Amino acid sequence: MQPTTESPAPARSETRLVARWDLDKTYLRTEFDTVRDLIRTAVERPDLKRSVPGAAALLRELKRSGARVHILSGSPRQMRGRLEEKLAIDRVRYDELTLKPNLSNALRLRFRAMRDQLGYKLPHLLAARARDQYVAPSPSALAEVLVGDDAEADAFVYSLYADVCAGSVDAALLARVLDKGRVYSDQAELALSSQRLIEPATVVRHILIHLDRQTPPSRFREYGPRVVPFYNYLQAAIVLCADGHVSAEGVLRVASELVQHHRFDADALARSYFELVRRGHLMESPVEALSRALASLEGRLPTLNELGAMVDLLGRSPAVPGVPPEERAIDYLALSETHRAGKNRRRPGGH
């Protein structure tokens, strides 16, 4: 069985990064906790949909760097036209857009599939990896970054995906996880058949989790240092810059959008950096690179004063890196019980 991605297979190229990106609460400010929320989201005009501050800017920077962007969303396929129009309004280019077949699930009485993320996202991720690994000279040459949110099971599903790709979760364990997670048989078949095609390689360095619901970052420490919770997209851009996927100029362009359109000032930008460092997610200072980038952007950004003040604050108050989350084995069997059939969804204010 092949996934329905509604996009052509990628051509062979020298792409070295694939960014797999969720939409709801990661790119779009959406609510879907009630039927009323779902209806309102479905009929809302594209120009009225609100983006998470800085998300579009960072996606543009990833494309500028040559990354392949795969949007994998739980939004229903019936919203494709509206979502494509919204992405166009925000000048976001992407290579693949995969949406959830919720109408088909409803007609087939597969109601738990309408909420479940393990049985939806993991098979599509593995099938995409099995195909995308051929766009690079070798599987290890094609890195990935995964971006999700704290409202669903993204940290769990993405971590499981990363360990399947690395070969540390074998077919037998994957089958048990899928069974315990009550994944439908056709979804499990797709995941397992795709897993057999993947050449093992450590390709996912970071999983970025947007703290849309202000979940305490400490709640994600069980996933180890690979999972980086972030409050705003300047933090995400800094992590990707440290990984070599976004330029220092790109970080400043993301910061500029936050200043220009979302009322961030130099203090708020600097605090975002220091908070990330205190949690142990950044070991090297980007100040020198940002200073050089600031000089190269002279006269090309309307927010240079605020950006200069931010860089000055970072230089005058060096941050002491905190202790990063420790590497640990993840109990995927226990987590599949926690997240199965959409139990991972949290109501506003829930934990």
C-alpha positions as CSV (number, residue, x, y, z in Angstrom):
1,M,0.0,0.0,0.0
2,Q,1.3,3.4,-0.9
3,P,0.5,6.6,1.0
4,T,-1.7,9.3,-0.6
5,T,0.4,12.4,-0.5
6,E,-1.1,14.1,-3.5
7,S,2.3,15.2,-4.8
8,P,4.8,13.8,-7.2
9,A,7.8,11.8,-6.0
10,P,10.9,14.0,-5.6
11,A,13.5,14.1,-8.3
12,R,17.1,12.9,-7.5
13,S,19.1,15.9,-6.3
14,E,21.7,17.0,-3.8
15,T,19.2,18.0,-1.1
16,R,20.8,17.6,2.3
17,L,17.9,18.5,4.6
18,V,14.3,17.4,4.8
19,A,12.1,19.5,7.1
20,R,8.9,17.7,8.0
21,W,6.5,20.2,9.4
22,D,3.1,20.0,11.1
23,L,0.6,22.7,10.5
24,D,-1.9,23.0,13.3
25,K,-0.5,24.9,16.3
26,T,2.9,24.7,14.7
27,Y,2.3,26.9,11.7
28,L,-1.3,27.9,12.1
29,R,-3.1,29.1,15.2
30,T,-5.9,26.6,15.1
31,E,-8.3,25.1,17.6
32,F,-9.9,21.7,17.1
33,D,-10.9,20.5,20.5
34,T,-14.6,20.6,19.8
35,V,-16.9,20.0,16.8
36,R,-17.5,23.8,16.6
37,D,-13.8,24.4,16.5
38,L,-13.4,22.0,13.6
39,I,-16.3,23.6,11.6
40,R,-15.0,27.1,12.2
41,T,-11.5,26.0,11.1
42,A,-12.8,24.3,8.0
43,V,-14.8,27.3,6.7
44,E,-12.5,30.1,7.8
45,R,-11.2,32.2,4.8
46,P,-7.5,31.7,4.1
47,D,-6.7,35.4,4.6
48,L,-8.2,35.2,8.1
49,K,-6.2,32.2,9.2
50,R,-3.5,33.3,11.7
51,S,0.1,32.0,11.5
52,V,2.2,31.3,14.5
53,P,4.6,34.3,14.7
54,G,7.9,33.6,12.9
55,A,6.8,30.2,11.4
56,A,6.5,31.5,7.9
57,A,9.8,33.3,8.1
58,L,11.6,30.2,9.2
59,L,10.0,28.1,6.5
60,R,11.2,30.6,4.0
61,E,14.7,30.5,5.4
62,L,14.7,26.7,5.1
63,K,13.7,26.9,1.5
64,R,16.4,29.6,0.9
65,S,19.0,27.1,2.3
66,G,17.8,24.4,-0.2
67,A,15.9,22.3,2.2
68,R,13.0,20.0,1.0
69,V,9.9,20.9,3.0
70,H,7.3,18.2,3.6
71,I,4.2,19.5,5.4
72,L,2.5,16.6,7.2
73,S,-0.8,17.8,8.8
74,G,-3.7,16.3,10.6
75,S,-6.0,18.7,8.8
76,P,-8.5,17.0,6.6
77,R,-7.9,16.7,2.8
78,Q,-11.0,18.8,2.1
79,M,-9.1,21.8,3.4
80,R,-6.3,21.5,0.8
81,G,-7.4,24.5,-1.3
82,R,-7.7,26.8,1.7
83,L,-4.4,25.7,3.1
84,E,-2.6,26.1,-0.2
85,E,-3.9,29.6,-0.5
86,K,-2.9,30.5,3.0
87,L,0.7,29.2,2.4
88,A,0.8,31.2,-0.8
89,I,-0.3,34.4,1.1
90,D,2.6,33.8,3.5
91,R,5.0,33.2,0.6
92,V,5.8,29.7,1.9
93,R,7.0,27.2,-0.7
94,Y,6.9,23.5,0.0
95,D,7.6,20.3,-1.9
96,E,4.9,18.0,-0.4
97,L,1.6,18.5,1.4
98,T,0.1,15.4,3.1
99,L,-3.3,15.8,4.7
100,K,-5.4,13.4,6.8
101,P,-8.2,11.4,5.1
102,N,-10.8,12.1,7.8
103,L,-13.8,11.9,5.5
104,S,-12.7,8.5,4.3
105,N,-12.1,7.4,7.9
106,A,-15.6,8.6,8.9
107,L,-17.3,6.8,6.0
108,R,-15.4,3.6,6.9
109,L,-16.4,4.0,10.6
110,R,-12.7,4.3,11.6
111,F,-13.4,6.8,14.3
112,R,-10.3,6.3,16.4
113,A,-8.2,7.0,13.2
114,M,-9.8,10.5,13.1
115,R,-8.0,11.4,16.3
116,D,-5.0,9.1,16.4
117,Q,-1.6,10.4,15.3
118,L,0.5,7.3,15.6
119,G,-1.4,5.4,13.0
120,Y,-1.5,8.4,10.7
121,K,1.8,10.2,10.9
122,L,4.2,7.3,11.5
123,P,3.3,5.3,8.4
124,H,3.5,8.4,6.2
125,L,6.8,9.5,7.7
126,L,8.3,6.1,7.1
127,A,7.0,5.8,3.6
128,A,8.3,9.3,2.8
129,R,11.7,8.4,4.2
130,A,11.9,5.2,2.2
131,R,11.3,7.3,-0.9
132,D,13.3,10.4,0.0
133,Q,16.5,8.5,0.9
134,Y,17.3,8.2,-2.8
135,V,17.6,12.0,-3.3
136,A,21.0,12.1,-1.6
137,P,24.3,10.3,-2.4
138,S,23.8,8.2,0.8
139,P,21.1,7.9,3.4
140,S,23.3,9.5,6.1
141,A,23.8,12.5,3.8
142,L,20.1,13.4,4.0
143,A,19.4,14.9,7.4
144,E,16.0,15.6,8.8
145,V,14.4,18.0,11.2
146,L,10.9,17.4,12.5
147,V,8.7,20.2,13.8
148,G,5.5,19.6,15.8
149,D,3.6,20.9,18.8
150,D,2.8,20.0,22.4
151,A,-0.9,19.4,21.9
152,E,-0.7,15.9,20.5
153,A,1.8,13.0,20.3
154,D,4.4,14.6,18.1
155,A,7.4,14.2,20.4
156,F,6.5,10.5,20.8
157,V,5.8,9.8,17.1
158,Y,8.8,11.8,15.9
159,S,11.1,10.1,18.3
160,L,9.9,6.7,17.3
161,Y,10.4,7.6,13.7
162,A,13.9,8.8,14.3
163,D,14.9,5.6,16.1
164,V,13.3,3.4,13.4
165,C,15.4,5.3,10.8
166,A,18.5,4.9,13.0
167,G,17.8,1.1,13.3
168,S,17.6,1.2,17.1
169,V,13.9,0.2,16.9
170,D,13.6,-3.0,14.8
171,A,10.6,-4.5,13.0
172,A,9.6,-6.7,15.9
173,L,9.5,-3.8,18.4
174,L,7.8,-1.6,15.9
175,A,5.1,-4.2,15.3
176,R,4.5,-4.5,19.1
177,V,4.3,-0.7,19.5
178,L,1.8,-0.4,16.6
179,D,-0.3,-3.3,18.1
180,K,-0.4,-1.7,21.5
181,G,-1.2,1.6,20.0
182,R,-4.3,0.0,18.3
183,V,-3.2,1.1,14.9
184,Y,-5.4,-0.3,12.1
185,S,-3.9,-3.2,10.2
186,D,-3.5,-1.4,6.8
187,Q,-1.6,1.5,8.6
188,A,0.6,-1.0,10.4
189,E,1.3,-2.8,7.1
190,L,2.4,0.4,5.5
191,A,4.7,1.3,8.4
192,L,6.3,-2.1,8.5
193,S,6.8,-2.4,4.8
194,S,8.3,1.0,4.6
195,Q,10.6,0.2,7.6
196,R,12.1,-2.7,5.6
197,L,13.1,-0.4,2.8
198,I,14.9,2.2,4.9
199,E,18.6,2.0,5.1
200,P,19.5,2.6,8.8
201,A,21.2,5.9,9.5
202,T,21.1,8.5,12.2
203,V,19.4,11.3,10.3
204,V,17.3,13.2,12.8
205,R,19.4,15.4,15.0
206,H,16.6,17.6,16.4
207,I,12.9,17.4,16.9
208,L,11.5,20.8,17.6
209,I,8.3,21.0,19.7
210,H,6.4,24.3,19.7
211,L,5.0,25.0,23.2
212,D,1.7,26.2,22.0
213,R,-0.1,25.3,25.2
214,Q,2.8,26.4,27.4
215,T,3.6,22.8,28.5
216,P,6.6,22.8,30.9
217,P,9.7,22.0,28.8
218,S,10.7,19.6,31.6
219,R,7.9,17.3,30.5
220,F,9.9,16.4,27.4
221,R,13.2,15.5,29.1
222,E,12.3,11.8,28.9
223,Y,12.9,12.0,25.2
224,G,16.5,13.1,25.6
225,P,18.5,16.0,24.0
226,R,17.1,15.3,20.5
227,V,13.8,16.9,21.4
228,V,14.0,20.7,21.8
229,P,10.8,22.4,23.1
230,F,10.6,26.0,22.0
231,Y,8.4,29.0,22.9
232,N,9.0,31.1,19.7
233,Y,10.5,30.7,16.3
234,L,13.6,32.7,17.1
235,Q,14.6,29.8,19.4
236,A,13.9,27.3,16.6
237,A,15.9,29.3,14.1
238,I,18.9,29.5,16.5
239,V,18.9,25.7,17.0
240,L,18.7,25.2,13.2
241,C,21.5,27.7,12.7
242,A,23.7,25.8,15.2
243,D,23.0,22.6,13.2
244,G,24.1,24.4,10.0
245,H,20.6,24.4,8.3
246,V,19.8,28.1,8.6
247,S,22.3,31.0,8.1
248,A,22.9,33.7,10.7
249,E,21.3,36.2,8.3
250,G,18.3,33.9,8.3
251,V,18.1,34.0,12.1
252,L,18.1,37.8,11.9
253,R,15.4,37.8,9.3
254,V,13.2,35.6,11.6
255,A,13.9,38.0,14.5
256,S,13.1,40.9,12.3
257,E,9.7,39.5,11.5
258,L,9.0,39.1,15.2
259,V,10.0,42.7,15.8
260,Q,8.2,44.2,12.9
261,H,4.9,42.3,13.0
262,H,4.6,40.8,16.5
263,R,5.9,43.5,18.9
264,F,9.1,41.8,20.1
265,D,11.8,44.1,21.3
266,A,15.5,43.5,21.8
267,D,15.0,42.4,25.4
268,A,12.4,39.8,24.5
269,L,14.6,38.5,21.7
270,A,17.6,38.2,24.0
271,R,15.6,36.5,26.7
272,S,14.5,33.9,24.2
273,Y,18.1,33.1,23.5
274,F,19.1,33.0,27.2
275,E,16.2,30.7,28.1
276,L,17.2,28.2,25.4
277,V,20.8,28.2,26.7
278,R,19.7,27.7,30.3
279,R,17.8,24.6,29.3
280,G,21.0,23.2,27.9
281,H,20.0,23.2,24.2
282,L,22.7,25.4,22.9
283,M,26.4,25.0,23.7
284,E,28.0,27.5,21.4
285,S,27.4,31.2,21.3
286,P,26.1,32.6,18.0
287,V,27.1,36.2,18.8
288,E,30.0,36.4,16.5
289,A,28.1,35.0,13.5
290,L,25.1,37.2,14.3
291,S,27.4,40.3,14.5
292,R,28.9,39.5,11.1
293,A,25.4,38.9,9.6
294,L,24.2,42.2,11.1
295,A,26.9,44.0,9.2
296,S,26.1,42.3,6.0
297,L,22.4,43.2,6.3
298,E,23.1,46.9,6.8
299,G,20.3,48.9,5.1
300,R,18.4,45.8,4.1
301,L,16.2,45.3,7.1
302,P,13.8,47.9,8.7
303,T,14.6,46.6,12.2
304,L,18.3,46.9,12.4
305,N,18.3,49.0,15.5
306,E,16.4,46.4,17.5
307,L,18.5,43.6,16.1
308,G,21.7,45.4,16.9
309,A,20.5,46.0,20.5
310,M,19.7,42.3,20.7
311,V,23.2,41.3,19.5
312,D,24.7,43.8,21.9
313,L,22.8,42.3,24.9
314,L,23.9,38.8,23.9
315,G,27.5,39.9,23.8
316,R,27.5,41.8,27.1
317,S,25.8,39.0,29.1
318,P,27.3,35.7,28.0
319,A,25.0,32.9,29.0
320,V,26.2,29.8,30.9
321,P,24.9,26.7,29.2
322,G,22.6,24.6,31.4
323,V,22.7,20.8,31.6
324,P,21.1,19.2,28.6
325,P,18.6,16.4,29.0
326,E,20.5,13.1,29.3
327,E,20.4,10.4,26.7
328,R,18.1,7.6,27.8
329,A,16.2,4.6,26.4
330,I,12.7,5.5,25.5
331,D,9.9,3.1,26.5
332,Y,7.9,3.2,23.3
333,L,5.6,0.4,24.4
334,A,4.5,2.3,27.5
335,L,4.2,5.5,25.5
336,S,2.0,3.8,22.8
337,E,-0.5,3.0,25.6
338,T,-0.5,6.6,26.6
339,H,-1.0,8.0,23.2
340,R,-3.1,5.4,21.5
341,A,-6.3,6.3,19.6
342,G,-6.0,10.0,20.2
343,K,-5.8,9.9,24.0
344,N,-2.8,12.2,23.7
345,R,-5.0,15.2,22.9
346,R,-5.2,17.7,25.7
347,R,-8.0,20.2,26.3
348,P,-7.0,23.8,26.8
349,G,-5.5,24.2,30.3
350,G,-5.0,20.4,30.5
351,H,-1.8,18.6,31.2
